[in-house]
Amino acid sequence: MKIINKIVRLALNVLKFVSTCISNIFEFPARIANHHLCLFFEKPTRPILKVAKPRALVDLSAAVSSALLINEAQWIGVIVRPINYSLKGAILHIDTGPGLKIEDSYGIEMESYMETDCDAGATKAEVSVEDSHVSPKRDSEVLNLCEGKIVFSEWASNVSSILWVPVRALSEKLARGSSSVTPLKQDILEGMRTVALKLEFGVHHNQIFERTIAAHFTDPFDVTTRVANKCNDGTLVLQVMLHSLVKANLIVLDAWLDLQDGFVHGKSDGRPTSTFFPLVVSPGSRAAVVFSISIEKTMPSGKDLQLPESILNIKYEIHGDRSAGAHNPVDAADHSVADAERRDLVFKSAIVLQRPVLDPCLTVGFLPLPSDGLRVGKLITMQWRVERLKELKGSESVEKQHDEVLYEVNANSENWMIAGRKRGYVSLSEEQGSRVVISILCVPLVAGYVRPPQLGLPNVEEANVSSNPPGPHLVCVLPPLLSSSYCVPVK
């Protein structure tokens, strides 16, 4: 009986299968006409599972996040992490962005990368299995860059590796020093460079992974200057402070100053007064060198100026690790070059020295502030007194308009709101001793110690204007008065 039931069930299944085939043939006659043999038994089913965000098979990241030396050949590291996928025969395309070039004369170094606990890369479940059994011996190889691409070695197909690419960030802009009173802010975007990476891997290179990494390049020092002392004989003691901008030890071997027109060296030949070289500057620390200069009695005219600004020259060495940031340049570390042929690292920075006002024509005095102080949101009046000490000559003024003087008020818009005109003309008699008071209304916007608005005379050279009494560098602004409000219910 059981055998008969099985035979009947099998016959029913065969009958159902045949009927399905016949219905499909009549339902799709066009497909039958285009094929000599059709075995269309059932409709294709929709996929049950769909991957919304497939995981990456490899990861590319920058090995160093700190700054490298600009205009010097530096190693930039690229970490390659395969994630449970082989990179056998992979090809990496390297394309540098504007302002960055690859040093073709040096090969690309590839070495195994040791994963550490502090790495912020892939998780333990994502890294390749072979990474957990990397031998202490680090494999390394030098690869040649051909038409902007390199081919991975066999040993690096299943382990994390790091590529060291020799690059040079180009910049024609000369570094500029600033005064300790008004230091300049470093613009990080000026030193940013990009490298576009494209990795082709898998069977027939059917897998493509693209990523763009950024690298920061900077000068070794940030230079600020101040006049430390003025001697009785007119000699000025100029202090030059050097602030390290890299994560490496900088060793200053020598320094000299090429002075602009209007200044001459003192007893030295442009070298610092104290010879304490070599001077070691640790990462993030500061050091200072002192120069002795004097004011030249005869100042040449504008057309005869040969050096409008002073140039600070620093001969230095750098001791750093490429895995941490800035390091010794690639060409300077080439052991195949003789010591006599190796070039010295020289950093140049422009410094503008302003001659003191010896015989001014105009004086600008900052009048005292209100006795009740400054407070956020409270309208105040700031006043400057402009006095003529002597008549301006034609060569001393850029633009002379009889008895009118052009003034301009400069203020930080985040700290002050100026009510009224920031620029205009005031009448000042040509007679000696004539004076005028310039007043502006302003409102402090933030509390704390802020720089007050400054009054300038754009049409008068700075050498003809003195500040007496000078304005304060910072003023204290109090917070606004506390206020309270309440609601009265309406019956």
SULFENSUL-V486956 format. One record per residue. N is the residue number from 1. OMEGA is omega in radians with two decimals (999 if undefined). Layout:
BEGIN
N/OMEGA ; N/OMEGA
END
This chain:
BEGIN
1/3.13 ; 2/-3.13 ; 3/3.13 ; 4/3.13 ; 5/3.12 ; 6/3.13 ; 7/3.14 ; 8/-3.13 ; 9/3.12 ; 10/3.12 ; 11/3.11 ; 12/3.12 ; 13/3.11 ; 14/3.13 ; 15/3.12 ; 16/3.14 ; 17/-3.14 ; 18/3.14 ; 19/3.10 ; 20/3.12 ; 21/-3.13 ; 22/3.14 ; 23/3.12 ; 24/3.13 ; 25/3.13 ; 26/-3.09 ; 27/-3.11 ; 28/-3.14 ; 29/-3.12 ; 30/-3.14 ; 31/3.13 ; 32/-3.11 ; 33/-3.10 ; 34/-3.11 ; 35/3.09 ; 36/-3.11 ; 37/-3.11 ; 38/3.07 ; 39/-3.12 ; 40/-3.03 ; 41/-3.11 ; 42/3.13 ; 43/3.10 ; 44/-3.11 ; 45/3.08 ; 46/3.14 ; 47/-3.12 ; 48/-3.10 ; 49/3.10 ; 50/-3.12 ; 51/-3.10 ; 52/-3.12 ; 53/-3.11 ; 54/-3.14 ; 55/3.11 ; 56/3.11 ; 57/-3.13 ; 58/3.12 ; 59/3.09 ; 60/-3.13 ; 61/3.12 ; 62/-3.10 ; 63/-3.06 ; 64/3.11 ; 65/3.13 ; 66/-2.99 ; 67/3.04 ; 68/-3.12 ; 69/3.10 ; 70/-3.12 ; 71/3.08 ; 72/3.12 ; 73/-3.08 ; 74/3.06 ; 75/3.03 ; 76/-3.03 ; 77/3.08 ; 78/-3.14 ; 79/3.13 ; 80/-3.14 ; 81/2.99 ; 82/-3.09 ; 83/3.13 ; 84/3.13 ; 85/-3.09 ; 86/3.08 ; 87/-3.12 ; 88/3.14 ; 89/-3.11 ; 90/3.14 ; 91/3.13 ; 92/3.07 ; 93/-3.11 ; 94/-3.14 ; 95/-3.13 ; 96/3.12 ; 97/-3.13 ; 98/3.14 ; 99/-3.12 ; 100/3.12 ; 101/3.13 ; 102/3.08 ; 103/-3.06 ; 104/-3.09 ; 105/3.12 ; 106/-3.14 ; 107/3.10 ; 108/-3.11 ; 109/3.12 ; 110/-3.14 ; 111/-3.13 ; 112/-3.07 ; 113/-3.14 ; 114/3.11 ; 115/3.10 ; 116/-3.10 ; 117/-3.08 ; 118/3.14 ; 119/-3.13 ; 120/-3.10 ; 121/-3.09 ; 122/3.11 ; 123/-3.09 ; 124/-3.14 ; 125/-3.06 ; 126/-3.09 ; 127/-3.09 ; 128/-3.10 ; 129/-3.08 ; 130/-3.11 ; 131/-3.11 ; 132/-3.13 ; 133/3.13 ; 134/-3.12 ; 135/3.13 ; 136/3.13 ; 137/-3.08 ; 138/3.07 ; 139/3.14 ; 140/-3.11 ; 141/3.09 ; 142/-3.12 ; 143/3.12 ; 144/3.10 ; 145/-3.12 ; 146/3.13 ; 147/3.07 ; 148/-3.13 ; 149/3.09 ; 150/3.13 ; 151/-3.11 ; 152/3.09 ; 153/-3.10 ; 154/-3.06 ; 155/-3.10 ; 156/-3.07 ; 157/-3.04 ; 158/-3.14 ; 159/3.06 ; 160/-3.10 ; 161/3.12 ; 162/3.13 ; 163/3.07 ; 164/-3.07 ; 165/3.10 ; 166/-3.11 ; 167/3.09 ; 168/3.06 ; 169/-3.06 ; 170/3.08 ; 171/3.12 ; 172/-3.10 ; 173/3.13 ; 174/3.11 ; 175/-3.09 ; 176/3.05 ; 177/-3.11 ; 178/3.10 ; 179/3.12 ; 180/3.12 ; 181/3.14 ; 182/-3.13 ; 183/3.11 ; 184/3.09 ; 185/3.13 ; 186/3.10 ; 187/-3.08 ; 188/-3.07 ; 189/3.14 ; 190/-3.12 ; 191/-3.13 ; 192/3.06 ; 193/-3.09 ; 194/3.07 ; 195/3.12 ; 196/-3.11 ; 197/3.09 ; 198/-3.09 ; 199/3.07 ; 200/-3.08 ; 201/-3.12 ; 202/3.12 ; 203/-3.10 ; 204/3.11 ; 205/-3.11 ; 206/3.11 ; 207/-3.11 ; 208/3.09 ; 209/-3.10 ; 210/3.09 ; 211/3.08 ; 212/3.13 ; 213/-3.12 ; 214/3.09 ; 215/-3.10 ; 216/3.12 ; 217/-3.08 ; 218/3.03 ; 219/-3.13 ; 220/-3.06 ; 221/2.89 ; 222/-2.97 ; 223/2.99 ; 224/-3.08 ; 225/3.01 ; 226/3.07 ; 227/-3.06 ; 228/-3.08 ; 229/3.06 ; 230/-3.08 ; 231/-3.12 ; 232/-3.13 ; 233/3.13 ; 234/3.12 ; 235/3.12 ; 236/3.06 ; 237/-3.09 ; 238/3.11 ; 239/3.13 ; 240/-3.12 ; 241/-3.12 ; 242/3.12 ; 243/-3.11 ; 244/-3.14 ; 245/-3.07 ; 246/3.10 ; 247/3.13 ; 248/3.09 ; 249/3.10 ; 250/-3.12 ; 251/3.13 ; 252/-3.13 ; 253/-3.11 ; 254/3.11 ; 255/3.07 ; 256/-3.01 ; 257/3.02 ; 258/-3.00 ; 259/3.07 ; 260/3.11 ; 261/-3.10 ; 262/3.12 ; 263/3.10 ; 264/3.11 ; 265/3.10 ; 266/-3.12 ; 267/-3.11 ; 268/3.14 ; 269/-3.11 ; 270/3.09 ; 271/3.09 ; 272/-3.11 ; 273/3.13 ; 274/3.12 ; 275/3.13 ; 276/3.12 ; 277/0.01 ; 278/-3.12 ; 279/-3.10 ; 280/3.10 ; 281/-3.12 ; 282/-3.14 ; 283/3.10 ; 284/-3.10 ; 285/-3.11 ; 286/3.03 ; 287/-3.08 ; 288/3.01 ; 289/-3.03 ; 290/3.10 ; 291/3.08 ; 292/-3.09 ; 293/3.11 ; 294/-3.14 ; 295/3.11 ; 296/-3.06 ; 297/-3.13 ; 298/-3.13 ; 299/3.13 ; 300/3.14 ; 301/-3.05 ; 302/-3.10 ; 303/-3.09 ; 304/-3.12 ; 305/3.11 ; 306/-3.13 ; 307/-3.06 ; 308/-3.14 ; 309/-3.13 ; 310/-3.13 ; 311/3.06 ; 312/3.14 ; 313/-3.14 ; 314/3.04 ; 315/-2.98 ; 316/2.97 ; 317/3.13 ; 318/3.10 ; 319/-3.13 ; 320/3.14 ; 321/-3.11 ; 322/3.10 ; 323/3.13 ; 324/-3.12 ; 325/-3.10 ; 326/-3.06 ; 327/3.12 ; 328/-3.12 ; 329/-3.08 ; 330/-3.12 ; 331/3.11 ; 332/-3.14 ; 333/-3.14 ; 334/-3.09 ; 335/3.14 ; 336/3.14 ; 337/3.14 ; 338/-3.11 ; 339/-3.12 ; 340/-3.09 ; 341/-3.13 ; 342/-3.12 ; 343/3.12 ; 344/3.07 ; 345/-3.11 ; 346/3.09 ; 347/-3.13 ; 348/3.12 ; 349/3.12 ; 350/3.13 ; 351/3.12 ; 352/3.10 ; 353/-3.12 ; 354/3.12 ; 355/3.10 ; 356/-3.13 ; 357/-3.10 ; 358/-3.10 ; 359/-3.05 ; 360/3.09 ; 361/3.13 ; 362/3.05 ; 363/3.13 ; 364/-3.13 ; 365/3.12 ; 366/-3.12 ; 367/-3.07 ; 368/3.12 ; 369/3.10 ; 370/-3.07 ; 371/-3.12 ; 372/3.06 ; 373/-3.13 ; 374/-3.13 ; 375/-3.12 ; 376/3.11 ; 377/-3.12 ; 378/-3.11 ; 379/3.13 ; 380/3.11 ; 381/3.05 ; 382/-3.04 ; 383/3.03 ; 384/3.09 ; 385/3.10 ; 386/-3.09 ; 387/3.11 ; 388/3.12 ; 389/3.07 ; 390/-3.10 ; 391/3.12 ; 392/3.03 ; 393/-3.10 ; 394/-3.12 ; 395/-3.08 ; 396/-3.12 ; 397/3.11 ; 398/-3.12 ; 399/-3.09 ; 400/-3.13 ; 401/3.07 ; 402/-3.04 ; 403/3.13 ; 404/3.13 ; 405/3.11 ; 406/3.10 ; 407/3.13 ; 408/-3.14 ; 409/3.12 ; 410/-3.13 ; 411/3.08 ; 412/-3.09 ; 413/3.11 ; 414/-3.10 ; 415/-3.06 ; 416/2.98 ; 417/-3.09 ; 418/3.08 ; 419/-3.13 ; 420/-3.06 ; 421/3.07 ; 422/-3.06 ; 423/-3.14 ; 424/-3.13 ; 425/3.02 ; 426/-3.14 ; 427/3.11 ; 428/-3.09 ; 429/3.14 ; 430/-3.14 ; 431/3.12 ; 432/-3.13 ; 433/3.10 ; 434/-3.09 ; 435/3.12 ; 436/-3.14 ; 437/3.11 ; 438/-3.10 ; 439/3.04 ; 440/3.06 ; 441/3.14 ; 442/-3.12 ; 443/3.04 ; 444/-3.09 ; 445/-3.11 ; 446/3.10 ; 447/3.14 ; 448/3.11 ; 449/-3.09 ; 450/3.11 ; 451/-3.10 ; 452/3.05 ; 453/-3.10 ; 454/3.11 ; 455/3.12 ; 456/3.09 ; 457/-3.01 ; 458/-3.05 ; 459/-3.14 ; 460/3.14 ; 461/-3.10 ; 462/3.14 ; 463/-3.12 ; 464/-3.09 ; 465/3.05 ; 466/3.14 ; 467/-3.12 ; 468/-0.11 ; 469/-3.11 ; 470/3.10 ; 471/3.13 ; 472/3.08 ; 473/-3.13 ; 474/3.04 ; 475/-3.12 ; 476/3.11 ; 477/-3.13 ; 478/3.09 ; 479/-3.13 ; 480/3.11 ; 481/3.12 ; 482/3.11 ; 483/-3.14 ; 484/3.11 ; 485/3.13 ; 486/-3.11 ; 487/3.10 ; 488/-3.13 ; 489/3.13 ; 490/3.13 ; 491/999
END
